[in-house]
């Protein structure tokens, strides 16, 4: 005769979930909801901006036109440098509005914005990162950062490869340049941090030097603006 567990295997899963949920405090749930709320707000704000960008505010006066254009791309750089902002969508909106000349400006501005994010990530102290991780109860991740913060890129890669829980992570580390280039061009990448968040994480990781990251940007970002310029 079959046991109740073999007939209803979902009961065991349900019991396990209840035990896990019982250990989660209301304050921790509030933190998760707060983080998700901020991410959703930034993502929604960026999407709204991408759908409502227009060039009507640009003045017909030559001097004011260039000043207005400078302000527009300054705002674009600031927004793209922020994590979880849908930079691809905003950049595409600008290129559709302004054509080939706009595509070149978007291309240059994107490189500037991602470079700023990279340097911000590299400048964030490991202690501050650990405080953020501990606030989210990610104590093991914090301990790993403190343990290996003095390692160089090659040594850190070796440690990550050895301690990776799955084979997928070492694969991504071996092909990190392709993985980053793909992530930067992936539609909807704002859900994984956006261009600014991805560049910031690259800076935090210290796995790629800035000259290599700059070259990666120049190549990875080029296809879409180049299409607008050529066609």
N, C-alpha and C positions, 0 to 999 in steps of 0.2 A: 504493500500500500504506500502510495506517495505521501511524503511528509508535507505539512503545510508550506514549508519553505521552498520545496521543489515546485509546488503548485503556484505559489505566489512569491516569486523571488523578489518582487518589488518591495515587499514588506521589509526586507533586510536593508535595502537601499534607503527606504523611508526612515527607518530607525537610525541609521548612520547620519542622515541629514539632520534629524532632530537633535542628535547629540552634538553635531557640529554647530548648529544654530544656537543651541543652548549655551555654548561657550562664547558666542559673539555678544559683546555688550552693546547697549543702545548707543553709547557714545561712539563706538567704532562704526556702527551703521551710519550714524550722523556724518562722520568723517567721509565715508565712501560716497554718501549722497551729495555732500558738499563738493567733493572733487568732481564727481560726475556732472553736477549742476554747472560748475565753472566751465568745464570742457564743453558742455552742450551750449552754454551761452556764447562762448567764443566762436564755436563752430557756426552757430546760427547767425551771429552778427556778421561773420565773414561771408556767409552765403547770401545774406540780405544785401550786403554791400556790393557783392559781385553782380547781383541782379538789378541793382539800382544805380550803378555807375553811369554817368553821362558826361558829356563835354560841354554842356550848356553854360557852366559857370566860367569857362575859359573866355577871357576878354578878347575883343577884336583888336584892341591896342597891342602893338607888337611887344612892347616892354612888359605890359601886364600879362600878356599871353604866356611869355616865357616864365614869369614869376609864378603864375597859376600852375603851369605845367610842372615847375620845380616843386611846388607844394604838393601836388598830386602824387608825384613819384616819391617824395619824402615820406608821405603818409603810407604809401605802398610798402616802402622799405621797412618802416617801423612795424606795420602790421605783419608782414611776412616774417620778420625776425622773431615774432611772438609764437610760442607753442600753440598748437591746436587751431590755428587760423588757416582756412582753406586758401592758401596762396595760389594754387593752380587755377582755381576758379576765378579769382580776382585778376590774375595775370592774363588769362584768356579773355576776360571781359575787356580789359584795356587794349589788348591786341586787336580784338574785333572792332573796337571803336576807333582806333587810331591807325590801323593798317601797318605797313612795313616799318615806318619810322617809330611807331609805338612799340612794335615787336623788338626792335633793337634796344630801346630804352628799358623795356620790361626785362630783357635778357641781362643787361648790365646791372639793373637795380636788383634783380634776383640774386646775382652773384654777390653783390654788396651785402644784401640782407642775410643771406646764408652764412657769409663770412663773419658778420657781426654775431650771429647766433653761435657759431663755432667758437669764437673767442670768449663769448660770455660763458659758454659751457666749460671751457678750459680754465676760466678764472674763478669758477665757483669752488670754494673750499670744500674739501671732503667732509669736514665736520658739519657743514651746513647741509650737505646731501644726506649725511647720516641722521641728522635731526629730522629731516623730512621723512626718511624711511622709517625711523622709530615712531614718528607720529602716526604712520600708517601701519604700525605693528610689524614692519618687515625687518625684524632684528637680525635675521641671518644674513640678509643682503648687506646691512650696515656693517656687521662683523667682518664680512668678506672684503668690503671696501677698506676698512681700517687695517686689515691684515696685509693687504696687497697694494696699498696706496704708494709705496716707494718703488715698486717694480717698474722697469722700463716696458716699452710696448711688446717686445719679443717675449720677455719673461711672463708678462701678463697674459699674452695669447696662449702660452704653454699651460699656465694654470687654468685658464678658462676651458681649454680643450680637455684637460684631465678631469675637471670637476663638473663638466656638462652632464646633465641628467639624461639627455637623449642624443642620438647621433645627428639630429637635425641642426643643433647649435654649432658643433664643430664644422659642419658643412657650410653654414652661413659665415662663420669666422674665416674659413679658407677663401670664400668667395665674397668677402665683405664689400669690396668695391662695386661689384655687380649688384649685390643686395641693396646697398645704399642708393645707387643710381636708379634701380627699379623702384625703390620706395619713394624717392623724390618725384618720380613721374607717374606714380600710381594714382588714378582718380580716387578721390575720397580719402587720401592719405592723412587728412586732418584728424581722422579718428585715431591714428597712431602717432599724433603729435604734429602733423603738418611739416612743411619744409623747415620751418624754424625749429620745431621740436626735434626733428631728426638730426639737423645740423648741430643743435645744442648737445644732444646725446653723443654724437661723434666727438665733440670737443671734450665732454666729460670723460669719455672712455679712454682718451689718450692713445687709441690704437692706430690712428692715422695722423700723420703730420700735416700741417696746414698746406705746404706746397702740393702734396698729393691730393688733399681734399679740394684745393683750388682747381687742379687739373681735372679732377673728377666732376666738379660742377660745370666747368667749361664744356666738357664733352656731354654730360648727362642732360643738361638743360637746353642744349643747342637745337635739337630736332624741331621742336614746336615753333620757336621764333624763326628758325631758318625757313620753315614751310611758309610762314606768313610773309617773309621777305622775298622769297623766290616766286611764290604763286600769288 
